[in-house]
Amino acid sequence: MNNLYNIIKKPCLTEKGMTLQETDNQVVFKVDPRANKMEIKQAVEQLFDVQVNAVRTCKVHGKKKRMGRHMGQRADWKKAIVSLAEGSSIDFLEEL
């Protein structure tokens, strides 16, 4: 994976993600399913200029949804929970 923006797709701004950010200094991202932990760590450090302690990943399976009388499925995706070093922080909502 060459481009940093292909690895880190977008932040997950959910209640659980915001709680992790406030209490444990962790940030949750939606990442490329083919990206590994080292690539995610390097991308976050370069994009946001922070120090990363650890990266945890998990695959999230898409929900089955009804579209009219047909069943469909949302896409599967990969979630990365990034633990930041003491003194480092990323705030996505400060500019709003």
N, CA, C and O atoms as CSV, one atom per row, in Angstrom:
chain,resi,resn,atom,element,x,y,z
A,1,MET,N,N,0.848,-1.177,0.000
A,1,MET,CA,C,0.000,0.000,0.000
A,1,MET,C,C,0.891,1.237,0.000
A,1,MET,O,O,1.664,1.462,0.932
A,2,ASN,N,N,0.776,2.012,-1.030
A,2,ASN,CA,C,1.661,3.149,-1.173
A,2,ASN,C,C,1.098,4.418,-0.548
A,2,ASN,O,O,1.807,5.107,0.186
A,3,ASN,N,N,-0.135,4.732,-0.818
A,3,ASN,CA,C,-0.712,5.993,-0.401
A,3,ASN,C,C,-1.278,5.887,1.019
A,3,ASN,O,O,-1.999,4.942,1.341
A,4,LEU,N,N,-0.945,6.861,1.854
A,4,LEU,CA,C,-1.433,6.863,3.234
A,4,LEU,C,C,-2.944,6.999,3.302
A,4,LEU,O,O,-3.582,6.454,4.203
A,5,TYR,N,N,-3.520,7.731,2.344
A,5,TYR,CA,C,-4.963,7.940,2.342
A,5,TYR,C,C,-5.713,6.695,1.879
A,5,TYR,O,O,-6.922,6.598,2.090
A,6,ASN,N,N,-5.023,5.740,1.252
A,6,ASN,CA,C,-5.660,4.469,0.915
A,6,ASN,C,C,-5.714,3.544,2.122
A,6,ASN,O,O,-6.582,2.674,2.195
A,7,ILE,N,N,-4.805,3.719,3.061
A,7,ILE,CA,C,-4.777,2.875,4.263
A,7,ILE,C,C,-5.815,3.352,5.271
A,7,ILE,O,O,-6.652,2.570,5.722
A,8,ILE,N,N,-5.763,4.641,5.625
A,8,ILE,CA,C,-6.709,5.233,6.581
A,8,ILE,C,C,-7.865,5.821,5.782
A,8,ILE,O,O,-7.693,6.824,5.089
A,9,LYS,N,N,-9.035,5.207,5.872
A,9,LYS,CA,C,-10.172,5.685,5.094
A,9,LYS,C,C,-10.877,6.856,5.771
A,9,LYS,O,O,-11.044,7.917,5.170
A,10,LYS,N,N,-11.298,6.659,7.044
A,10,LYS,CA,C,-11.969,7.730,7.782
A,10,LYS,C,C,-12.047,7.353,9.251
A,10,LYS,O,O,-11.935,6.177,9.595
A,11,PRO,N,N,-12.238,8.339,10.122
A,11,PRO,CA,C,-12.407,8.026,11.543
A,11,PRO,C,C,-13.817,7.524,11.822
A,11,PRO,O,O,-14.763,7.903,11.131
A,12,CYS,N,N,-13.956,6.680,12.824
A,12,CYS,CA,C,-15.273,6.206,13.266
A,12,CYS,C,C,-15.709,7.074,14.434
A,12,CYS,O,O,-15.214,6.913,15.550
A,13,LEU,N,N,-16.621,7.980,14.185
A,13,LEU,CA,C,-17.084,8.910,15.213
A,13,LEU,C,C,-18.371,8.379,15.834
A,13,LEU,O,O,-19.451,8.927,15.616
A,14,THR,N,N,-18.241,7.306,16.611
A,14,THR,CA,C,-19.376,6.706,17.302
A,14,THR,C,C,-19.263,7.002,18.790
A,14,THR,O,O,-18.259,7.548,19.246
A,15,GLU,N,N,-20.285,6.644,19.535
A,15,GLU,CA,C,-20.251,6.859,20.985
A,15,GLU,C,C,-19.114,6.081,21.630
A,15,GLU,O,O,-18.395,6.605,22.480
A,16,LYS,N,N,-18.959,4.841,21.224
A,16,LYS,CA,C,-17.893,4.017,21.780
A,16,LYS,C,C,-16.523,4.591,21.426
A,16,LYS,O,O,-15.625,4.619,22.268
A,17,GLY,N,N,-16.360,5.044,20.195
A,17,GLY,CA,C,-15.093,5.631,19.777
A,17,GLY,C,C,-14.772,6.916,20.525
A,17,GLY,O,O,-13.616,7.156,20.875
A,18,MET,N,N,-15.771,7.737,20.771
A,18,MET,CA,C,-15.550,8.987,21.505
A,18,MET,C,C,-15.222,8.700,22.971
A,18,MET,O,O,-14.414,9.408,23.571
A,19,THR,N,N,-15.841,7.669,23.554
A,19,THR,CA,C,-15.536,7.288,24.930
A,19,THR,C,C,-14.105,6.789,25.045
A,19,THR,O,O,-13.398,7.147,25.987
A,20,LEU,N,N,-13.666,5.963,24.090
A,20,LEU,CA,C,-12.278,5.488,24.084
A,20,LEU,C,C,-11.303,6.645,23.967
A,20,LEU,O,O,-10.249,6.644,24.603
A,21,GLN,N,N,-11.657,7.635,23.149
A,21,GLN,CA,C,-10.780,8.782,22.953
A,21,GLN,C,C,-10.659,9.609,24.233
A,21,GLN,O,O,-9.574,10.092,24.556
A,22,GLU,N,N,-11.748,9.774,24.954
A,22,GLU,CA,C,-11.723,10.588,26.166
A,22,GLU,C,C,-11.061,9.874,27.343
A,22,GLU,O,O,-10.320,10.495,28.105
A,23,THR,N,N,-11.324,8.572,27.495
A,23,THR,CA,C,-10.843,7.869,28.681
A,23,THR,C,C,-9.475,7.227,28.495
A,23,THR,O,O,-8.632,7.322,29.387
A,24,ASP,N,N,-9.231,6.575,27.358
A,24,ASP,CA,C,-8.022,5.773,27.177
A,24,ASP,C,C,-7.040,6.340,26.161
A,24,ASP,O,O,-6.023,5.704,25.885
A,25,ASN,N,N,-7.309,7.516,25.594
A,25,ASN,CA,C,-6.458,8.142,24.575
A,25,ASN,C,C,-6.275,7.211,23.381
A,25,ASN,O,O,-5.162,7.022,22.892
A,26,GLN,N,N,-7.396,6.624,22.912
A,26,GLN,CA,C,-7.399,5.753,21.747
A,26,GLN,C,C,-8.316,6.338,20.687
A,26,GLN,O,O,-9.320,6.975,21.006
A,27,VAL,N,N,-7.965,6.117,19.410
A,27,VAL,CA,C,-8.744,6.631,18.294
A,27,VAL,C,C,-9.128,5.459,17.407
A,27,VAL,O,O,-8.327,4.549,17.197
A,28,VAL,N,N,-10.364,5.476,16.880
A,28,VAL,CA,C,-10.866,4.391,16.051
A,28,VAL,C,C,-10.952,4.873,14.603
A,28,VAL,O,O,-11.501,5.939,14.326
A,29,PHE,N,N,-10.401,4.069,13.678
A,29,PHE,CA,C,-10.403,4.399,12.258
A,29,PHE,C,C,-11.004,3.255,11.459
A,29,PHE,O,O,-10.931,2.093,11.859
A,30,LYS,N,N,-11.602,3.603,10.320
A,30,LYS,CA,C,-11.988,2.629,9.313
A,30,LYS,C,C,-10.803,2.543,8.360
A,30,LYS,O,O,-10.390,3.556,7.797
A,31,VAL,N,N,-10.246,1.338,8.171
A,31,VAL,CA,C,-9.029,1.178,7.372
A,31,VAL,C,C,-9.262,0.177,6.251
A,31,VAL,O,O,-10.276,-0.520,6.210
A,32,ASP,N,N,-8.294,0.126,5.342
A,32,ASP,CA,C,-8.343,-0.823,4.236
A,32,ASP,C,C,-8.231,-2.250,4.782
A,32,ASP,O,O,-7.394,-2.507,5.648
A,33,PRO,N,N,-9.051,-3.175,4.297
A,33,PRO,CA,C,-9.010,-4.548,4.823
A,33,PRO,C,C,-7.680,-5.260,4.591
A,33,PRO,O,O,-7.370,-6.214,5.305
A,34,ARG,N,N,-6.893,-4.827,3.620
A,34,ARG,CA,C,-5.611,-5.476,3.339
A,34,ARG,C,C,-4.458,-4.886,4.142
A,34,ARG,O,O,-3.350,-5.420,4.100
A,35,ALA,N,N,-4.692,-3.797,4.872
A,35,ALA,CA,C,-3.623,-3.130,5.623
A,35,ALA,C,C,-3.283,-3.916,6.884
A,35,ALA,O,O,-4.169,-4.462,7.541
A,36,ASN,N,N,-1.986,-3.971,7.219
A,36,ASN,CA,C,-1.582,-4.635,8.458
A,36,ASN,C,C,-1.298,-3.584,9.529
A,36,ASN,O,O,-1.370,-2.383,9.266
A,37,LYS,N,N,-0.977,-4.042,10.732
A,37,LYS,CA,C,-0.819,-3.134,11.868
A,37,LYS,C,C,0.346,-2.161,11.684
A,37,LYS,O,O,0.244,-0.996,12.070
A,38,MET,N,N,1.440,-2.621,11.105
A,38,MET,CA,C,2.599,-1.740,10.907
A,38,MET,C,C,2.280,-0.620,9.916
A,38,MET,O,O,2.668,0.528,10.132
A,39,GLU,N,N,1.576,-0.949,8.834
A,39,GLU,CA,C,1.191,0.071,7.854
A,39,GLU,C,C,0.233,1.082,8.471
A,39,GLU,O,O,0.341,2.279,8.205
A,40,ILE,N,N,-0.701,0.612,9.293
A,40,ILE,CA,C,-1.656,1.513,9.942
A,40,ILE,C,C,-0.916,2.437,10.906
A,40,ILE,O,O,-1.194,3.636,10.948
A,41,LYS,N,N,0.018,1.894,11.676
A,41,LYS,CA,C,0.786,2.700,12.621
A,41,LYS,C,C,1.575,3.786,11.902
A,41,LYS,O,O,1.553,4.942,12.323
A,42,GLN,N,N,2.271,3.435,10.826
A,42,GLN,CA,C,3.063,4.410,10.079
A,42,GLN,C,C,2.176,5.478,9.447
A,42,GLN,O,O,2.538,6.655,9.438
A,43,ALA,N,N,1.016,5.079,8.919
A,43,ALA,CA,C,0.114,6.038,8.283
A,43,ALA,C,C,-0.433,7.040,9.295
A,43,ALA,O,O,-0.484,8.236,9.009
A,44,VAL,N,N,-0.843,6.570,10.474
A,44,VAL,CA,C,-1.383,7.478,11.500
A,44,VAL,C,C,-0.288,8.430,11.987
A,44,VAL,O,O,-0.537,9.625,12.151
A,45,GLU,N,N,0.912,7.915,12.216
A,45,GLU,CA,C,2.007,8.772,12.684
A,45,GLU,C,C,2.351,9.844,11.664
A,45,GLU,O,O,2.633,10.980,12.045
A,46,GLN,N,N,2.335,9.514,10.377
A,46,GLN,CA,C,2.691,10.496,9.354
A,46,GLN,C,C,1.564,11.482,9.069
A,46,GLN,O,O,1.819,12.670,8.872
A,47,LEU,N,N,0.320,11.005,9.046
A,47,LEU,CA,C,-0.799,11.888,8.724
A,47,LEU,C,C,-1.122,12.870,9.837
A,47,LEU,O,O,-1.408,14.037,9.565
A,48,PHE,N,N,-1.081,12.417,11.092
A,48,PHE,CA,C,-1.532,13.250,12.198
A,48,PHE,C,C,-0.398,13.745,13.091
A,48,PHE,O,O,-0.652,14.470,14.053
A,49,ASP,N,N,0.843,13.373,12.797
A,49,ASP,CA,C,2.022,13.817,13.543
A,49,ASP,C,C,1.872,13.516,15.042
A,49,ASP,O,O,2.000,14.407,15.882
A,50,VAL,N,N,1.600,12.248,15.356
A,50,VAL,CA,C,1.458,11.776,16.730
A,50,VAL,C,C,2.326,10.538,16.921
A,50,VAL,O,O,2.807,9.956,15.949
A,51,GLN,N,N,2.523,10.142,18.165
A,51,GLN,CA,C,3.256,8.920,18.498
A,51,GLN,C,C,2.252,7.828,18.843
A,51,GLN,O,O,1.378,8.033,19.685
A,52,VAL,N,N,2.372,6.660,18.194
A,52,VAL,CA,C,1.443,5.548,18.391
A,52,VAL,C,C,2.096,4.482,19.254
A,52,VAL,O,O,3.223,4.066,18.983
A,53,ASN,N,N,1.393,4.037,20.298
A,53,ASN,CA,C,1.888,2.952,21.148
A,53,ASN,C,C,1.520,1.585,20.606
A,53,ASN,O,O,2.377,0.708,20.508
A,54,ALA,N,N,0.247,1.388,20.251
A,54,ALA,CA,C,-0.212,0.074,19.810
A,54,ALA,C,C,-1.373,0.227,18.837
A,54,ALA,O,O,-2.053,1.253,18.806
A,55,VAL,N,N,-1.581,-0.819,18.043
A,55,VAL,CA,C,-2.698,-0.865,17.099
A,55,VAL,C,C,-3.398,-2.209,17.270
A,55,VAL,O,O,-2.758,-3.260,17.251
A,56,ARG,N,N,-4.720,-2.163,17.437
A,56,ARG,CA,C,-5.537,-3.377,17.465
A,56,ARG,C,C,-6.496,-3.307,16.289
A,56,ARG,O,O,-7.045,-2.245,15.998
A,57,THR,N,N,-6.702,-4.426,15.613
A,57,THR,CA,C,-7.588,-4.454,14.453
A,57,THR,C,C,-8.641,-5.534,14.615
A,57,THR,O,O,-8.441,-6.509,15.338
A,58,CYS,N,N,-9.764,-5.351,13.936
A,58,CYS,CA,C,-10.790,-6.392,13.869
A,58,CYS,C,C,-11.579,-6.196,12.585
A,58,CYS,O,O,-11.725,-5.079,12.088
A,59,LYS,N,N,-12.084,-7.301,12.061
A,59,LYS,CA,C,-12.916,-7.263,10.867
A,59,LYS,C,C,-14.369,-7.160,11.298
A,59,LYS,O,O,-14.814,-7.891,12.182
A,60,VAL,N,N,-15.105,-6.252,10.672
A,60,VAL,CA,C,-16.515,-6.054,10.976
A,60,VAL,C,C,-17.309,-6.565,9.780
A,60,VAL,O,O,-17.102,-6.109,8.655
A,61,HIS,N,N,-18.199,-7.492,10.015
A,61,HIS,CA,C,-19.004,-8.063,8.945
A,61,HIS,C,C,-20.220,-7.184,8.698
A,61,HIS,O,O,-20.838,-6.687,9.639
A,62,GLY,N,N,-20.559,-6.994,7.431
A,62,GLY,CA,C,-21.691,-6.160,7.064
A,62,GLY,C,C,-23.018,-6.789,7.453
A,62,GLY,O,O,-23.186,-8.007,7.402
A,63,LYS,N,N,-23.955,-5.936,7.842
A,63,LYS,CA,C,-25.276,-6.417,8.245
A,63,LYS,C,C,-26.100,-6.807,7.021
A,63,LYS,O,O,-25.923,-6.259,5.933
A,64,LYS,N,N,-27.000,-7.758,7.222
A,64,LYS,CA,C,-27.949,-8.106,6.176
A,64,LYS,C,C,-29.107,-7.119,6.256
A,64,LYS,O,O,-29.659,-6.887,7.331
A,65,LYS,N,N,-29.469,-6.543,5.126
A,65,LYS,CA,C,-30.531,-5.540,5.066
A,65,LYS,C,C,-31.515,-5.894,3.964
A,65,LYS,O,O,-31.144,-6.444,2.927
A,66,ARG,N,N,-32.767,-5.569,4.209
A,66,ARG,CA,C,-33.801,-5.787,3.201
A,66,ARG,C,C,-33.899,-4.545,2.316
A,66,ARG,O,O,-33.942,-3.413,2.797
A,67,MET,N,N,-33.933,-4.798,1.005
A,67,MET,CA,C,-34.138,-3.725,0.030
A,67,MET,C,C,-35.383,-4.079,-0.767
A,67,MET,O,O,-35.311,-4.783,-1.774
A,68,GLY,N,N,-36.527,-3.583,-0.308
A,68,GLY,CA,C,-37.786,-3.995,-0.919
A,68,GLY,C,C,-38.075,-5.426,-0.533
A,68,GLY,O,O,-38.126,-5.757,0.651
A,69,ARG,N,N,-38.265,-6.278,-1.524
A,69,ARG,CA,C,-38.492,-7.696,-1.199
A,69,ARG,C,C,-37.236,-8.536,-1.346
A,69,ARG,O,O,-37.288,-9.757,-1.195
A,70,HIS,N,N,-36.127,-7.910,-1.634
A,70,HIS,CA,C,-34.859,-8.616,-1.799
A,70,HIS,C,C,-33.953,-8.365,-0.603
A,70,HIS,O,O,-33.991,-7.293,0.001
A,71,MET,N,N,-33.141,-9.356,-0.267
A,71,MET,CA,C,-32.170,-9.205,0.817
A,71,MET,C,C,-30.833,-8.780,0.224
A,71,MET,O,O,-30.391,-9.305,-0.798
A,72,GLY,N,N,-30.212,-7.834,0.878
A,72,GLY,CA,C,-28.890,-7.380,0.478
A,72,GLY,C,C,-27.968,-7.419,1.679
A,72,GLY,O,O,-28.367,-7.822,2.771
A,73,GLN,N,N,-26.748,-7.004,1.470
A,73,GLN,CA,C,-25.790,-7.006,2.573
A,73,GLN,C,C,-24.866,-5.809,2.426
A,73,GLN,O,O,-24.398,-5.504,1.329
A,74,ARG,N,N,-24.607,-5.130,3.545
A,74,ARG,CA,C,-23.631,-4.055,3.564
A,74,ARG,C,C,-22.237,-4.648,3.433
A,74,ARG,O,O,-22.027,-5.830,3.705
A,75,ALA,N,N,-21.300,-3.831,3.020
A,75,ALA,CA,C,-19.937,-4.313,2.797
A,75,ALA,C,C,-19.233,-4.613,4.122
A,75,ALA,O,O,-19.485,-3.956,5.132
A,76,ASP,N,N,-18.348,-5.615,4.104
A,76,ASP,CA,C,-17.484,-5.893,5.249
A,76,ASP,C,C,-16.393,-4.829,5.292
A,76,ASP,O,O,-15.997,-4.304,4.252
A,77,TRP,N,N,-15.897,-4.503,6.508
A,77,TRP,CA,C,-14.847,-3.503,6.638
A,77,TRP,C,C,-13.947,-3.837,7.803
A,77,TRP,O,O,-14.254,-4.723,8.600
A,78,LYS,N,N,-12.839,-3.134,7.904
A,78,LYS,CA,C,-11.856,-3.392,8.948
A,78,LYS,C,C,-11.734,-2.170,9.839
A,78,LYS,O,O,-11.654,-1.041,9.355
A,79,LYS,N,N,-11.719,-2.407,11.160
A,79,LYS,CA,C,-11.635,-1.339,12.152
A,79,LYS,C,C,-10.280,-1.422,12.842
A,79,LYS,O,O,-9.815,-2.511,13.179
A,80,ALA,N,N,-9.645,-0.262,13.052
A,80,ALA,CA,C,-8.378,-0.205,13.775
A,80,ALA,C,C,-8.544,0.700,14.982
A,80,ALA,O,O,-9.016,1.831,14.861
A,81,ILE,N,N,-8.153,0.196,16.152
A,81,ILE,CA,C,-8.166,0.984,17.377
A,81,ILE,C,C,-6.718,1.315,17.694
A,81,ILE,O,O,-5.922,0.432,18.014
A,82,VAL,N,N,-6.383,2.607,17.602
A,82,VAL,CA,C,-5.002,3.068,17.724
A,82,VAL,C,C,-4.804,3.707,19.090
A,82,VAL,O,O,-5.492,4.667,19.437
A,83,SER,N,N,-3.863,3.175,19.868
A,83,SER,CA,C,-3.527,3.745,21.178
A,83,SER,C,C,-2.427,4.772,20.988
A,83,SER,O,O,-1.365,4.468,20.447
A,84,LEU,N,N,-2.690,5.988,21.437
A,84,LEU,CA,C,-1.720,7.071,21.286
A,84,LEU,C,C,-0.850,7.192,22.531
A,84,LEU,O,O,-1.258,6.830,23.635
A,85,ALA,N,N,0.357,7.708,22.328
A,85,ALA,CA,C,1.285,7.896,23.444
A,85,ALA,C,C,0.792,9.032,24.333
A,85,ALA,O,O,-0.043,9.843,23.931
A,86,GLU,N,N,1.324,9.071,25.540
A,86,GLU,CA,C,0.974,10.133,26.498
A,86,GLU,C,C,1.362,11.487,25.912
A,86,GLU,O,O,2.491,11.669,25.456
A,87,GLY,N,N,0.444,12.418,25.923
A,87,GLY,CA,C,0.705,13.748,25.397
A,87,GLY,C,C,0.289,13.922,23.942
A,87,GLY,O,O,0.203,15.053,23.465
A,88,SER,N,N,0.030,12.843,23.232
A,88,SER,CA,C,-0.442,12.913,21.847
A,88,SER,C,C,-1.954,12.843,21.832
A,88,SER,O,O,-2.559,12.138,22.641
A,89,SER,N,N,-2.566,13.573,20.912
A,89,SER,CA,C,-4.023,13.495,20.789
A,89,SER,C,C,-4.431,13.902,19.388
A,89,SER,O,O,-3.741,14.670,18.717
A,90,ILE,N,N,-5.563,13.375,18.960
A,90,ILE,CA,C,-6.186,13.742,17.691
A,90,ILE,C,C,-7.615,14.142,18.013
A,90,ILE,O,O,-8.356,13.358,18.606
A,91,ASP,N,N,-8.012,15.344,17.633
A,91,ASP,CA,C,-9.364,15.806,17.905
A,91,ASP,C,C,-10.031,16.128,16.581
A,91,ASP,O,O,-9.665,17.101,15.922
A,92,PHE,N,N,-11.001,15.325,16.188
A,92,PHE,CA,C,-11.688,15.506,14.908
A,92,PHE,C,C,-12.793,16.539,14.985
A,92,PHE,O,O,-13.180,17.103,13.962
A,93,LEU,N,N,-13.303,16.797,16.164
A,93,LEU,CA,C,-14.467,17.678,16.300
A,93,LEU,C,C,-14.129,19.098,16.726
A,93,LEU,O,O,-15.039,19.908,16.902
A,94,GLU,N,N,-12.845,19.430,16.900
A,94,GLU,CA,C,-12.504,20.765,17.392
A,94,GLU,C,C,-12.749,21.848,16.345
A,94,GLU,O,O,-12.929,23.011,16.706
A,95,GLU,N,N,-12.761,21.497,15.060
A,95,GLU,CA,C,-12.943,22.498,14.013
A,95,GLU,C,C,-14.399,22.723,13.662
A,95,GLU,O,O,-14.714,23.632,12.894
A,96,LEU,N,N,-15.298,21.910,14.210
A,96,LEU,CA,C,-16.720,22.055,13.875
A,96,LEU,C,C,-17.381,23.167,14.641
A,96,LEU,O,O,-18.575,23.411,14.467
